[in-house]
Amino acid sequence: MSQRYPHPLPFLDSLENIENWPLAKDCLSDDFQKDLASVKEFLFQYRGSQATFEVYRREIERVLQWCWRIKNTSLLTLKRIDIEVYLDFCQKPPQSWIGIKQELRTSYWQGEKIANKRWRPFLAKVSKAERKEGAEPNKKQYQLSQAGISDIFKVLNSFYQSCLQEEKVLANPVALIRQKSKYIRQKQTKTSVRRLTTEQWQTCLVTAQQMAEDNPESHARTLFIISSLYYLYLRISELISSERWTPQMKHFYQDSQKQWWFKTVGKGNKERDIAVSQEMLAALKAYRKHRGLSPLLPTLNDDASLLHSLRGNENITSRGVIQRAVQECFDQTIENLKQKSKLDEAESLAHASAHWLRHTGISDDINERQRPLAHVRDDAGHASIVTTDCYNDIELTERYKSARKKTSKQKKDK
């Protein structure tokens, strides 16, 4: 197979098209076809979340590429030692397997869907700040992150555990790896989450408000997005429409106690209700006024989309729309910080992403407003209060203060 296809081409298309994908059908042996059937059955479990499905497909695709092209063996026959060899491979794959630009898996030629020859299983990246300085991704400098290694363990462990339950394998080779610390660094203590500083957040909010005032057609929506990510702790996936959930205005609702909530479906396809602050209600009213909707707050039969496209009122389905809106606000915020001579704040904000606004909202509610952890946990959709406690900076602050007092001078005996 490696001779027939010297460059990696994607084996896995969309979930609906996995078994019908010509590249897979035409070149796979019976054993590999069994692999493909098992993979499709496994990935089908994650059809409810596009983001999760794409992560799982990426990791399964990589190990299939290695099994079929490098090792020339079935995915269902791998042993513990094979998984360890594969992990080493992932940390230093051939340069022909590394791309420098995110590419679609498929393209069209003369009206026919074909594999995209520019797609690669691995991707060399540079940070946003480095890219702004003119840096370009370099295949020779490719490095698998700790998060990437964790994803490999998580996905493959889940896959083989599923196969074990279905009696397709005799053992889970990933579970047999005893010294996972060889690959994944364990954190001894809690570290600070990635979030905006108070100065950055306040400047960001003022910037978004000014952008909305100067150009409401483009940025009234930006201000609402910024507010939703911060005040409601929303993930980007919870703002866009998908097969799982379509956010609408009516999902802001008032209960019998005259308390306002926002209903969403988030990670793990879990539905939750988020308590809505007065600041968020004010942002909602302003956004509704811009949309030409009733200036009053939504009713239970208000089917208007939560976020409108700039060309109409249809639902937004692309994460990129949200990311670009936030990034434009961040870029202007950076310029405003520079004008205030806050150069360090401006430089660090260049590394931020839209998801940092969720982190910032959670952190501020715990550390500044001192909301109870259990309340924040439920609004954020955390499975455990242990996750929520990671946003609590009080212990870290006290630890830093005690370290700052250290001195080389010794106290004299009285």
N, C-alpha and C positions, 0 to 999 in steps of 0.2 A: 504493500500500500504506500509506503514512504517513497518508493520509486515512481509510482504512478502519480502521486501528488507530492512533489518535493517541497512545496510551500503549503503551510497550514491553510485549509479552507474549512469553514464552519460546518460541523455535522448537525448542529441543532438549530432549527429554524423556530418559528412560533410554535406554541404548544399544539395548536390544531394541525400543524403541518409537519410535525416531527417524523412520523412514519412515512409520509409521502414525499419527503424531501429527496430529490433525485440523487444527490451526492451520497446520501446514506443508503438508499435502496440499491444503487448500482454497484457499490464496491464492498459491501459488507458480507462476511461469511455468516454461516448459520449462528455461530457463537456470538458474533458481534450483533447480529439481529436480535438475539436474546438480550444482550446488553441494552440495546436501543429500546426494546419493549419495557425493560425494567426501569430505565431512565425516564421514559414518558410517564409510566405509572407513578413514579416518585415525584416528578415535577408537577404532575396534575394536582397534587395535594396543595400546591402553593398558587393555584390559579386565582385565588381571591385577592392577592396583593401583587400588582405588577412589579413593584420595586423589589420585593422579596424573591419573586420568581426569577427576575433578571440576575440577582446575586447567585442564586442556586444554579441557574442554567450556566452562568459563567464558570463556576467552579467545576460543575460536572463536565462541561465542554472541555476544560483544560485536562482533566484526568483522562477523558476519552481520547483526546488527541495523543496524549503520552502513551496510553495503553495500546492504541491501534497503530500509531505511526512509529513509535520508538521501541516499545517492548513487544509489539505484535502479539498481544495476548488479550484475553477477555477481562473486562472490568470485574467480573464476578469470581475471578480466580486469584485475585491479588492477596498476598500475605502481608504480615506486619513489615517484613524487611522491604517489600516492594513499596509500601507506603512511605517508608523512610527514604528510600531512593528517590521517590517521586517528589518528596518535600525538598530534597537537596536540588533536584532538577528545577523546581519552581523558583528557587532562589538565584539560579544562574541559568536561565533558558538560552538556547541558541539565539543569536541576533536575528536570524530569519523568522523567529517566532515573536519578535517584539515589534510593536508599532509605535509611532510617535504621535499619532492622532486617532481619536476615537472614530471608528468607522462602523457603518451599518453592516450587518451580517450578509445582507442580500442587496442586489441591485437588479435593474431590468435591462435586458438587451433584446431589441426587436419585439418588445411586448412580452417577453418571457422572463420569469423570475429566476435569477441565477445567483450563485455564490459570489460575493464581493471579494475579488482577489487582493484587495488592499487590507482586508480585515486580518487581524492577528490576535492570538489568544492572550498575549501580555501587552502591557502598555507602559511606555516610559513617560513620566510626567515631570513637570516643574510646577512650583507653587504659583499662585496668582501674582504674588509680589515679584518673584523672579521673572515671570513672563513680562510684567510691565517694565522691567529693567532690560528687556531684550533677550533674555535667556530662552533657549530652545531645548526641547527634550532630546536627550542623547541616549541611544540604545546601549552604548558602552557603560553608561552610568545607571542603568536600570537597577533598582533595588526593591525587593518585596518588603512591604511594610509589616509591622507587627499585626496590624489589623488584617492585612491580607493573609498572613499565616493563620491567624485565628479563624478566618472565614474558611480556609481549607479544612481545618480540623472540624469545625462546626458542621459544614455541609457534608463532608465525607462520612463523618460519624453518624449523622442523621440518615444518610443514604444506606449505609451498611446495616444500621440498626433496623431499618425498614425491611431490607432484604432478608435479614436474619429472622424477623418475625414471619415473613412469607416463606421461609425455608428455602430461599434461593442461594444462600451461602451457609457454611457451617459455623463461621465465626465472624465477628466484626474486627477486621485487622486494625482499624484505627484505635479501638478500645484496648487493644493489646500493647500499644505503645506506652510504656511505663514512664519514660523520662521525657515527657512533653516539654519540660522546662528547657530542654536542649534547643527547642525551637521557639517557644513562647516565653518571653520574659514575664515573670510574676512581679506585680507591684506590691511592695512591702507596706506602703502607707497610702492613704488617700491623697490624690493630687487635685489641683484646681481644674475645674471644667473650663472649656474654651468659651469665653463670654466677652461682651463689651464692658469696658470700664464705665463708670458713671459719666465721666466727661464725654466719652464716645457715644453713649446712648442718648444723652441729652442733646448733643449736637446733631445726632442722626435724626432724632424726632423733630427738632426745629427745622432741619434741612428738608425733611419730607413735607412738613407743613408749608414751608416756603415754596417748594416745588409744586405742591398742589394748588397754592394760591396763584403762582405765576402761570402755570399751564395745567388747568384742571382737566382738560380733555385727556391728557396723557398721565397725569400724576395724582389725581384724586384717588384713583385705584391704588397707586403706589403707597399712599399714606394709609389706606385701609389695610393693605397687605402687611405693612410694617407694624401697624397696631395689632393686627390679629396674631401675628407670630409672637409678639412680645406679651400682650395682655392675656391671650388665651393659651399660650404655650403651644401653638399649633405646629405640626410638621407640615412641610410643603405638600406632602401627599394628602393631607387632610383639607387642603384648600382647593384641590383640583378634582375634576369629575373623572370617575373610573367605572368599570363594571361593578365594582363593589359598592360605590356610594357616590351620589351626586349632591354636593352641598348646595342648599337653597336658603333663601331669606327666612323661610318659615322654620328653619332649624334654630333660629333665635326665638325662644318662646318664654312666656311668663307662666309660673305655676300658680296654684291657688293662694299662695302666700305673697303674691305680687313680686316674686323674686325671678330675676332673669337668668336664663341658662342658654347654653349653645350645645346642640347635639351633634356629635360627629362619630364617624367610624374610623378607627385608627389602626395602628400596628397590631398584627395578629387578628385582624378583622373583628376587633373588639369595639363595641359601642359604648360611649361614655357621655356624660353630661358635664359641661364645664360652667362653673359659676362665672357670671359676666359682671365686670366692674363698671362703675359709672363712667370712667374714662373710655372704656370700650363702647358703651352705649352711645356716648357722644360722637365717637368716631363713626359708628354705624349710622347715626342720624345724618351726619354730614355727607357720608358716602351715598346714602339713599337719596338725598336731596340732589346731588350731582347726577345720579342716574335717572332722575325724573320720576322716581317712585314716591309713594306717599311719605311726607315728612314725618309721619308717625312711625313708631316702631312696628316691625312685622307682625302680621296676624298668622294664625295657623293654616290659612289657605293661600299664603303668599308664595307662589311657586317660582318667583323670579330667581335667576341664578345668583349665587352668592357673589361670584366674581364675573364680571363681564369682559368679553374680548373688546379691544378698542375699535373693532370694525362692526360690532353688533352686540347683541345681548345673549349670545349662546354661551354655554359653559366652557370654561378653560380646561383642557385635558393635558396640557404640556407643563412639566416641571420647569422647563426652560423659561417660560413666560414669567413665572414667579422669581426665578433666580436672576433674570436680566433686570427686572424692575428693582429688586433689592440692590443689585450690584451698582446700578446707576445712582441710586441714593447713596450708597457707600462711597462711590467715587467722588460725588459732590461733597459728602461729609469730610472726606480726606482733605479736599481743597479748603474747606471752611476751617478745619483744624489747623492747617498750615498758616492760614491768614491770622489765626489767633496765636501763632507761634507755639502751638502744641505739636511739635515735630515728632516726639516719641509716640504720642497718641495716634498721629496720622500714619506713622510707619507701621505700627502694630495692627491697625485697622485694615491695612492692605492684605492681611492674611485671613480676614474674617469671611465667613459664608453666611447665607441666609439662616442656616440652622442655629447660628450663634444667638440669634434674637430669641429663640425659644429658651436656650440655656440662660440667657440674660434675664428674661422674665421670671423664670423659676428661681434663679439665684437671688434676684432682688426681692422677691416675695418672702424668701426664707430669711435672708440676712438683713434686709433693710426694713421690711414691713412686718417681719416676724410672724408670718402666717404659720399655723400648725403644720408640721410635716405631713400628717395624714390628709389634710385638706389639699395641699399641693400635690401629693401623690395621686389622689383621685382625679384632680383637674388635669394633671400631666399625662395620665394614663400609664403610670409606672406599675409594673406587676408587683413590686416590692418596695417597701419604705426604705430598704437599704440603698436602692438606686437613688431615691429622692435625697437621702442623707449625703450623697456625694456632692450635692450642691451647697451644702452647709460649710461656709468658709470660716466659721468662728474658731474652730479648733486649729486650722491652719494659721489664722491670724495670730492666735495666742502663741503658737509654736514659734512663729517668726519673731514675735516680740521678745520672747525669752532668749532666743538665739542672738538677737541684736544687742543684748546687754552683756554678752560675754566680753571679757577683757583679759589681757595678759598680766595685769597687775594682781598680786595676791594680797589678801587682807592680812594686816599685821595682827599678831596676837596681842591682846590687851594685858 
